[in-house]
Amino acid sequence: AAIVLDREVPIVQVSNGPRNLENTAMASFLFHATDEVSGIDRLYCQNPGSSTFVECNTETELQNLAEGSHGLSFYVTDKAGNRSALALYSWS
């Protein structure tokens, strides 16, 4: 069997997220992640106001948001341990 060395960084983006000027206490996200070599392992999100990243799903919902500006930071890892760039989705 051939050994494949995966040094490719996975890619993640928000396919669907809250729009600016939505005055709601809830925000729904749909993430799309790809990795051509080893496949996606996990998705991590840092909720607004939090200092830590937690594992999240490709469909994620935030609740009880205060009025104002928010940002959701996120990244993915692939099955080889490579990590995507840290991304930020902002809305107000």
C-alpha positions as CSV (number, residue, x, y, z in Angstrom):
1,A,0.0,0.0,0.0
2,A,1.2,3.5,-0.8
3,I,1.8,6.0,1.9
4,V,0.3,9.5,1.2
5,L,1.8,12.4,3.1
6,D,-0.9,15.1,3.7
7,R,0.5,18.6,4.1
8,E,-2.5,20.3,2.5
9,V,-4.3,22.7,4.7
10,P,-8.1,22.2,4.9
11,I,-10.4,25.0,3.9
12,V,-13.6,26.1,5.7
13,Q,-16.1,28.9,5.0
14,V,-19.5,30.0,6.1
15,S,-22.1,28.9,3.4
16,N,-24.9,30.6,5.3
17,G,-24.9,32.9,8.3
18,P,-26.7,35.9,9.8
19,R,-27.0,39.0,7.8
20,N,-26.0,42.5,9.0
21,L,-28.8,44.5,10.7
22,E,-30.8,41.4,11.7
23,N,-32.1,42.3,15.1
24,T,-32.5,38.8,16.6
25,A,-31.1,37.0,19.6
26,M,-30.4,33.9,17.5
27,A,-27.9,33.2,14.7
28,S,-27.7,30.2,12.5
29,F,-24.6,29.1,10.6
30,L,-23.9,26.5,7.9
31,F,-20.2,25.7,7.4
32,H,-18.6,24.1,4.3
33,A,-15.2,22.4,4.8
34,T,-13.1,20.6,2.3
35,D,-9.9,18.6,2.4
36,E,-8.9,16.7,-0.8
37,V,-6.3,14.4,0.8
38,S,-7.3,13.0,4.2
39,G,-10.7,14.5,4.8
40,I,-12.1,16.8,7.5
41,D,-11.9,15.6,11.1
42,R,-13.4,18.3,13.3
43,L,-14.8,21.9,13.2
44,Y,-14.1,24.3,16.1
45,C,-15.9,27.5,17.0
46,Q,-15.3,30.3,19.4
47,N,-18.6,31.7,20.4
48,P,-19.0,35.5,20.9
49,G,-17.7,36.5,24.3
50,S,-15.8,33.2,24.9
51,S,-12.1,32.8,25.1
52,T,-12.0,29.1,24.2
53,F,-12.8,27.1,21.1
54,V,-15.2,24.2,21.3
55,E,-16.1,21.5,18.8
56,C,-19.1,22.5,16.8
57,N,-21.2,21.1,13.9
58,T,-21.5,22.1,10.3
59,E,-25.0,23.4,11.3
60,T,-24.5,25.6,14.3
61,E,-27.0,27.8,16.1
62,L,-26.2,30.5,18.7
63,Q,-28.9,31.7,21.1
64,N,-29.4,34.4,23.7
65,L,-27.3,37.0,21.8
66,A,-27.4,40.5,23.0
67,E,-28.1,43.3,20.6
68,G,-25.1,44.7,18.8
69,S,-22.1,43.5,16.9
70,H,-20.9,39.9,17.1
71,G,-18.1,37.7,15.6
72,L,-17.8,33.9,15.4
73,S,-14.2,32.6,15.0
74,F,-13.7,29.1,13.6
75,Y,-11.3,26.6,12.0
76,V,-11.2,22.9,11.0
77,T,-8.7,20.2,11.3
78,D,-8.2,17.3,8.9
79,K,-7.5,13.6,9.7
80,A,-3.8,14.2,9.3
81,G,-3.7,16.9,11.9
82,N,-3.5,19.9,9.6
83,R,-5.4,23.0,10.7
84,S,-7.1,25.6,8.5
85,A,-6.5,29.3,8.8
86,L,-8.5,30.9,11.6
87,A,-11.5,32.7,10.1
88,L,-13.9,35.2,11.5
89,Y,-17.6,35.8,10.5
90,S,-18.8,39.2,11.8
91,W,-22.3,40.7,11.8
92,S,-24.3,43.3,13.7
